[in-house]
Amino acid sequence: MKHCFLGFLLLTIVSCQKHSLDTKAKKEQLAARISRAIATRQLRFALADTIRFTQDSMKETGSKTELDLLQRRLQIYLQKKGELLRLSLALADTIHQQLDSLMPYADKLAQKRFYASLDSILAKKAGKHD
């Protein structure tokens, strides 16, 4: 009986350690997705600025050739805008689903610890890119 209890205790400890490693890997994956979503959002903002600049340039140009060139560029930018929007929405959905699966809802202290660890991972990732 004593050996059975020790075996069960050992199995429980190993299982908890594996769960902790799995959760850490999932947090790393979540942080990578969040970083990608932030980068995608920045690309969308930059593209929006480019679209506005192109539209302003179209209003100011008097040349038919230049206007045609700007219109073609604008069409390409608008296509990229749609692609970035779809990517951004897909990332957001994936992030929300993963947060739902990882986040402890019942315990507010556990939520704070979760967000603190996620913020730490994101800060490390941001430091690598600088």
C-alpha beads as a LAMMPS data file, in Angstrom:
LAMMPS data file: protein, C-alpha beads

130 atoms
129 bonds

1 atom types
1 bond types

-500.0 500.0 xlo xhi
-500.0 500.0 ylo yhi
-500.0 500.0 zlo zhi

Masses

1 110.0

Atoms # bond

1 1 1 0.000 0.000 0.000
2 1 1 2.851 2.344 0.876
3 1 1 4.521 1.699 -2.488
4 1 1 1.249 2.301 -4.275
5 1 1 0.877 5.685 -2.586
6 1 1 4.476 6.673 -3.408
7 1 1 3.964 5.606 -7.028
8 1 1 0.777 7.638 -7.259
9 1 1 2.529 10.650 -5.699
10 1 1 5.423 10.366 -8.147
11 1 1 3.027 10.047 -11.089
12 1 1 1.133 13.139 -9.897
13 1 1 4.333 15.193 -9.621
14 1 1 5.511 14.172 -13.093
15 1 1 2.070 14.921 -14.524
16 1 1 2.030 18.403 -12.944
17 1 1 5.492 19.162 -14.321
18 1 1 4.421 18.068 -17.817
19 1 1 1.277 20.243 -17.558
20 1 1 3.427 23.200 -16.515
21 1 1 5.729 22.699 -19.509
22 1 1 2.733 22.356 -21.866
23 1 1 1.219 25.566 -20.490
24 1 1 4.526 27.406 -20.897
25 1 1 4.784 26.250 -24.513
26 1 1 1.198 27.344 -25.146
27 1 1 1.951 30.757 -23.599
28 1 1 4.990 31.071 -25.855
29 1 1 2.809 30.208 -28.862
30 1 1 0.175 32.729 -27.748
31 1 1 2.817 35.422 -27.298
32 1 1 4.143 34.725 -30.795
33 1 1 0.639 35.101 -32.226
34 1 1 0.081 38.340 -30.304
35 1 1 3.391 39.710 -31.616
36 1 1 2.357 38.757 -35.140
37 1 1 -1.031 40.442 -34.649
38 1 1 0.682 43.635 -33.442
39 1 1 2.977 43.612 -36.480
40 1 1 -0.009 43.014 -38.777
41 1 1 -1.882 45.926 -37.205
42 1 1 1.141 48.184 -37.771
43 1 1 1.275 47.074 -41.406
44 1 1 -2.426 47.853 -41.790
45 1 1 -1.920 51.366 -40.385
46 1 1 1.049 51.988 -42.678
47 1 1 -0.937 50.720 -45.656
48 1 1 -3.861 53.000 -44.740
49 1 1 -1.469 55.959 -44.741
50 1 1 -0.147 54.889 -48.150
51 1 1 -3.696 54.595 -49.515
52 1 1 -4.586 58.077 -48.251
53 1 1 -1.389 59.522 -49.717
54 1 1 -2.077 57.852 -53.075
55 1 1 -5.655 59.149 -53.114
56 1 1 -4.440 62.666 -52.315
57 1 1 -1.837 62.397 -55.085
58 1 1 -4.550 61.334 -57.529
59 1 1 -6.513 64.503 -56.752
60 1 1 -3.484 66.704 -57.344
61 1 1 -2.120 65.163 -60.534
62 1 1 -2.904 66.585 -63.918
63 1 1 -1.177 63.949 -65.998
64 1 1 -3.275 61.108 -67.414
65 1 1 -0.277 58.753 -67.371
66 1 1 0.488 59.501 -63.737
67 1 1 -3.185 59.164 -62.815
68 1 1 -3.347 55.712 -64.442
69 1 1 -0.203 54.646 -62.570
70 1 1 -1.645 55.874 -59.259
71 1 1 -4.944 54.092 -59.925
72 1 1 -3.124 50.793 -60.546
73 1 1 -1.111 51.266 -57.360
74 1 1 -4.274 52.063 -55.441
75 1 1 -5.916 48.838 -56.648
76 1 1 -2.896 46.839 -55.453
77 1 1 -2.962 48.608 -52.083
78 1 1 -6.680 47.942 -51.682
79 1 1 -6.141 44.266 -52.456
80 1 1 -3.359 44.102 -49.838
81 1 1 -5.679 45.862 -47.399
82 1 1 -8.231 43.061 -47.746
83 1 1 -5.567 40.387 -47.297
84 1 1 -4.173 42.068 -44.174
85 1 1 -7.672 42.476 -42.764
86 1 1 -8.431 38.761 -43.240
87 1 1 -5.106 37.828 -41.632
88 1 1 -5.722 40.190 -38.744
89 1 1 -9.215 38.818 -38.096
90 1 1 -7.997 35.215 -38.278
91 1 1 -5.224 35.959 -35.796
92 1 1 -7.673 37.684 -33.469
93 1 1 -10.023 34.688 -33.545
94 1 1 -7.159 32.269 -32.896
95 1 1 -5.828 34.401 -30.038
96 1 1 -9.274 34.629 -28.422
97 1 1 -9.784 30.867 -28.672
98 1 1 -6.361 30.157 -27.222
99 1 1 -6.906 32.659 -24.407
100 1 1 -10.212 30.982 -23.599
101 1 1 -8.486 27.607 -23.340
102 1 1 -5.569 28.866 -21.225
103 1 1 -7.111 31.507 -18.995
104 1 1 -8.244 30.538 -15.540
105 1 1 -11.574 32.324 -15.152
106 1 1 -12.471 31.465 -11.577
107 1 1 -9.472 32.850 -9.732
108 1 1 -8.630 36.558 -10.171
109 1 1 -5.156 36.057 -8.711
110 1 1 -4.486 33.273 -11.223
111 1 1 -5.630 35.604 -14.027
112 1 1 -3.186 38.288 -12.846
113 1 1 -0.349 35.758 -12.738
114 1 1 -1.298 34.520 -16.208
115 1 1 -1.273 38.018 -17.698
116 1 1 1.963 38.895 -15.891
117 1 1 3.693 35.831 -17.333
118 1 1 2.288 36.557 -20.793
119 1 1 3.447 40.195 -20.562
120 1 1 6.894 38.968 -19.557
121 1 1 7.092 36.689 -22.596
122 1 1 5.903 39.506 -24.885
123 1 1 8.481 41.910 -23.412
124 1 1 11.258 39.387 -24.074
125 1 1 10.047 38.942 -27.669
126 1 1 9.889 42.716 -28.175
127 1 1 13.442 43.011 -26.848
128 1 1 14.684 40.494 -29.401
129 1 1 13.294 42.574 -32.295
130 1 1 14.836 45.872 -31.147

Bonds

1 1 1 2
2 1 2 3
3 1 3 4
4 1 4 5
5 1 5 6
6 1 6 7
7 1 7 8
8 1 8 9
9 1 9 10
10 1 10 11
11 1 11 12
12 1 12 13
13 1 13 14
14 1 14 15
15 1 15 16
16 1 16 17
17 1 17 18
18 1 18 19
19 1 19 20
20 1 20 21
21 1 21 22
22 1 22 23
23 1 23 24
24 1 24 25
25 1 25 26
26 1 26 27
27 1 27 28
28 1 28 29
29 1 29 30
30 1 30 31
31 1 31 32
32 1 32 33
33 1 33 34
34 1 34 35
35 1 35 36
36 1 36 37
37 1 37 38
38 1 38 39
39 1 39 40
40 1 40 41
41 1 41 42
42 1 42 43
43 1 43 44
44 1 44 45
45 1 45 46
46 1 46 47
47 1 47 48
48 1 48 49
49 1 49 50
50 1 50 51
51 1 51 52
52 1 52 53
53 1 53 54
54 1 54 55
55 1 55 56
56 1 56 57
57 1 57 58
58 1 58 59
59 1 59 60
60 1 60 61
61 1 61 62
62 1 62 63
63 1 63 64
64 1 64 65
65 1 65 66
66 1 66 67
67 1 67 68
68 1 68 69
69 1 69 70
70 1 70 71
71 1 71 72
72 1 72 73
73 1 73 74
74 1 74 75
75 1 75 76
76 1 76 77
77 1 77 78
78 1 78 79
79 1 79 80
80 1 80 81
81 1 81 82
82 1 82 83
83 1 83 84
84 1 84 85
85 1 85 86
86 1 86 87
87 1 87 88
88 1 88 89
89 1 89 90
90 1 90 91
91 1 91 92
92 1 92 93
93 1 93 94
94 1 94 95
95 1 95 96
96 1 96 97
97 1 97 98
98 1 98 99
99 1 99 100
100 1 100 101
101 1 101 102
102 1 102 103
103 1 103 104
104 1 104 105
105 1 105 106
106 1 106 107
107 1 107 108
108 1 108 109
109 1 109 110
110 1 110 111
111 1 111 112
112 1 112 113
113 1 113 114
114 1 114 115
115 1 115 116
116 1 116 117
117 1 117 118
118 1 118 119
119 1 119 120
120 1 120 121
121 1 121 122
122 1 122 123
123 1 123 124
124 1 124 125
125 1 125 126
126 1 126 127
127 1 127 128
128 1 128 129
129 1 129 130
